[in-house]
Amino acid sequence: MAPSRAEVATWVTTGQEILQYFASYGYWGIFGTALVTLILISYVSVEFLTVGRAEQYERPSSIFQYYCGRILGTGFDYFSTLFVFLSFTVMVSGAGAVFKEHYGLSPYIGGVALAIAVGLSVWFGLKSLVDVIGKIGPLIVVVAIALGLVGVLRNPSGLADGVALLPTLEVKQASSNWFMSALSYVGFCMLWLAAFLTALGKSTRSQKEGVAGGILGGTAFAIACSIVGMGLLANIAHVGTSEIPMLTLASDISPLLASGISVMVVAGIYTTAVPLLWTVASRFFADRTPNFKYLTVGLAALGTVIGLILPFSDMVNLVYVINGYVGVILLIMMIIRTVRRVASGEGLLPRGRRTDAPDSAR
């Protein structure tokens, strides 16, 4: 298991990340952040996929050593594990927010219920269940994009009105300006996707396939974020202070629709949280061993406590933004590594060296 398209569905469907990173900056956020995200996410996706294919790492996390050297790369490896755990706490907070905002129940009920379900799934290795539920991921993304489009079409003047209203509203922002927000967004996406895309790259048939897949995926992702962001901006007066903005947007259209989407959001959070918790526990102990199971329970309990301390919007603003800036350091190291490849005559794309322990210089 590894974080994959389930996370993409959760990011888009809750709307909180899109609100803080895109819509809260008005037109610059919707189009400027989306453009920067498109370029950089496409670049890092191509890098991870093509390096993964070329190097054929046994441990996908070795990708950090490829770009940062042995010492700093190992630091990124451990830090990414911490980030994955903190992302699990965000999922707990998100489940609590859905139960509170849509069902009118205590967030503790939603958070604890999710942690129990996820803990049991990891304990018993219910991968097939997670895979089945996870198949709704593409549907969630399609529904979210549709909601964004409907949000704009139902209120054609809403974009201009939203931009005018933003200075008067207390909408959380990921950074002090849209450009730094874009960098932070790409940064936290990178930390989540680095090992997954590197592992995926091993199975690509050619470098050309890796390049095409990275560019297509980055483009589709940026367009989806932009469309959802426009829908939120056009209805910023209603969704600006919501914990789950997409549910608020859906409720404005139809309460019945919102109820259906709330189930999809919870399912998306669950299928995201399971691999997150599994990834951290498996980093220290072999899957399904007694120590692995005990650590799973401990991490689930600790994650629940942390995840329910702050509201979902605050957790996103704290965990994702801080980790995003750490990810920017990795982005800089990646660009330096790419420039060095080109300067040394190796080429824009990596040549395979078939080793799992690259040296720091390369």
N, C-alpha and C positions, 0 to 999 in steps of 0.2 A: 504494500500500500504506500501511496505517496500523495501529497496534495496535488490535485489536478483540476479538471474542469468544474468539479463541485464547488471549489472556492470561487471561481468566476461567477457561477450562478448566484452564490450567496452575496458576493460583493454587489452585483447588479440589482438583485431582488430586494434586499433590505433597503437600499437607497441611501443609507447613512454615509457610506464611503463616498458615493457619487455626490451627495449633497455637500460634504465638507471639502472635497478635493476639486470639484468642478462647479456645481451650480452656485455656490456661495460667492463666486468671483464674477458673476454676471457673464457677459459675452466673452470676456477674456478667458474665463474659466471654462466655458463650454467649448470654445473653438481653439483658444491658445493652448490650454492644458491638454485637450484632446490631440492636437497636432504634435506636441512634444511627446506625449504618451505614445502615439502611433510610431513616431520615429525611433524612440529609445526602446520601447518594448519589442518592436520588430528587430532592432539591432541585437538586443540581449538574447532574444529567442533564437535568432540565427546562430549566434555565438555558442550558446549552450548546446543546441542541437548538433551543430557541425563539430564542435570539440568533442562532444560525447561520442559521435560516430568515429572520429579520428583516433581518439585515445582509448576507447573501449575500457573504461574504468570498471574495476570490480566494485569499488565503492563510489557511487556517483558524487558523494561529497568531496571527492578528490578534486573536483572542479575548482574549489576555492584555492587549492595549492597551485593549480595551473596558472591562475591569474595573480596570486598574491605571494607566492613562495611558501616554503614549508611552515615557518613560524606564524606569520600573519594569516596564512591560509587555514592553519589549524585553529587559530583564534576565531575566524569566521565560521568554521565548521561548528565549533561549540556554541558560538553566539546564535547561529541559525537554529540550533536545537532549542535554545532558550526562547527564541522568537516563536518557534512553532508551539511551544507550551503556552506562551502568552497569548498566541492566537486562539488556542483552545479556550482560554479564559474569556476571550472576547465572544466566542461562540456561546458560552454559558450565559454571558450577559445578554446577548442577542435573543436567546430563547426566553429569558426572563422578561425582556422588553415586549416580545410578542404577546406573551400571556397577560402582561399588565395592560398594554395599550389596546389590544383587540378584544381580549376575553374578560378584561376587568378583574383579573385574578392577581394575587401576589406574585411579584417577579421571582420570589424564592421557589414557588411551585414549579414554574417553567425551568429555572436554572437547575434545580435539584433533579427534576425529572429527566432533563437532558443528560446530566452527568451520570445518572444511574443507567440510562439506556445505552449511553456510549461506553461506560465502564463495562457493562455486561457484554456488549458486542465485542470489545477488545479481549475481554477475559476468555470468552468462549470461541473467539475466532470466527465470528459470524460475517465473514467477508462476502458470502453470497447474498446475504440480506442487504448489506450496504451497497453492493453492486446493483441489485435490483432497484432499490429506491433511488440510487444515484443516476439511473437512466432518465429520470425526469429533469436532470440538469439542463439539457438543451431546451426543453419545454419551458422551464423557468425563465431562461434568458429570452426566449421568444415572447413570452407573456410580459416580461418587464419592458422590452422594447415596444410592444404594442401599447402598454400603459403610457409610456413616454409619448408616443405619437398621439394617442387619444387626449392626453393631458394638454398638448399643444393645440390640437385641432378644435377641442371644445372651448378654447380660450385663445383665439388668434392674437389678440393684443396682449396676452399674458406675459410674453417674453419682455416686451418693453416695460410693462407695468412692474414686472418682477425686478428688473434692473433698477428702476426708480425706487422701489420699496426696500431694496437690500440695505441701504445705509441706515434705515430706521428700524431694522429688525436685528435681533440678537441671534444670528445664525453662526454656529461654530464653523471655523475655518481651519484648514490643516496647516496654514502658514500665513505669513504676513503679506504674501503676494502670490499671484497665480503661478508664476514660473517656479518658485521654490516649492509650491504645492505639487506641481507636476513632477519635479525631481524626487520629492519625498514619496509620491505615489509609485513611481517607477522603482524606487529603492526598496520599498517593502514588498512589492510584487516579485522583485528579483530574489530576495531572500527566501521567499516561499517556493518559487518555481525552479531555482537553480538545480537542485539535485534531481527533481522530477524530469525536467527537460533534458538534462544530461543523460539520465537513464533511458529516456525515450529516444534520444539520438543514436544509441547503440543499435537500434533496430531499423533505422532509416536505410533505404537502399542505396542512396547516393548523397553527396554533398548538395547537389542540385535540389533534391527532395527536401533536405533540411532547410535550405535557404527559402524555398517556396513556402514550406510549412510555417516557418518563422514569420515571414512577411505577411502571409495571409492571416495567420492567427493574430498578429499584432494589429493589423488593419481592422479586422472584424471586431476585436475587443475595443479599440478606440472609438469606432463608429457606434457601437452599442452604448458605451459610456456617454458619448455625446448626445445621443438621442434620449436616453433616460435623463440625463442632466437637463436637457431642454424642457422635458415634461415637468421636472421638479421646479425649475426656474419659473415656468409659466404659472405655477401654482404655489409660489414661495410663501404667500401669506398663510396658507393652510399647512404646508409641510415643513416650514422653516424650523419649527421647534419640536417636530415629531421625532420620536426615537426610531420608528420604522416608517420613513417617509412614503415608501411605495404602498404600504397598507393604507395610509391616510389618503393617498391619491386614489387608490382603488375604492375606498369607502365613499369618496365624493361621486364616483361613477355609479356604484351599486354595492350596497351592504352585502349582498349575496356573493358578489364577485370577490369582495374583500375577505369573506370567510374562506372561500376556496383558495385564495392566494395565501392566506395565513397558514393553511395546512402545507402548501408548497414551500413556504419560507422555512417552516419548522423542519420539514423533510430535508431541505437543502442544508440547513444548519447541522442537522444530525449527520448527514453523509460527509460533511466537511470535518466535523469534530472527531469522528472515529479515526480517520487516518492521521489526524494531528496527534491525538493521544497515543496511538499505536507507534508513530514515528519516534516520539520521545522515549517511551518505555523500551522500544527495541534498540535504541541507541546504547543502552546499558546492559540489557540482558536478552538472551535468545527468546524468540517468540514461544509462548505457551509453557515456558518453564515456571516453576513456582515463584522464583524471584521476579520474573516478568509480571506475573499476575498480581503479586503483592504491590509492586511498584505502580502498576496500573491503577489499583484502588487508591493508593496514596496520592498519585498525581490527580486523579479525578476529584478526590476530596479537596485537595489544595486548590485546584483550579476553580472549583465551585465557590470556595470562600473568597478567592481573589476576584472572580468574575462578578460576584454579587455585591461587591463593595461600592462600585460606581455604576451609574446609568450607562447604557449601551453607547450612547453618543460620546460620553466622556472616555470610555474604554477605547473606542476607536481613535479618538483624538490623542490619547496618550500613547497607547501601544503602537499603533500603526505609524503615527507621525515620527516618534522617536526612532523606531526601528528603520523607518524610511530613510532618515538621514544617515544612519549607519550603512544602509544599502547604497547610498550615493558614493560612499568611499569605494565600495566594490565596483560600482559603475566606472569610476575614474581609473581604477586599476585595470579594468577590462579594456578601456579605450587605450591605455598605455600599452597593454599587451598586444592589441591589434596593430597599433602603430609600429611597434617593434617588429612584429611579424613581417609587415610590409617593407620596412626599412632594411631588414636582413635578407630580403629576397625570398622569404618563405612563401609569401603571397597573402592575399587578403583573407583567404580561408585557411584553416590549419591543415598541416600534413600529419598523418597519423604516426605516432611513435610507439603505440602499443605498450604503455607502461602505466602502472597505477601509482607511481610515486615520482612525479616530476620534480626536478630540482628547482631551487628558488630562482635560479637565473634564467634557465631555458633560453 
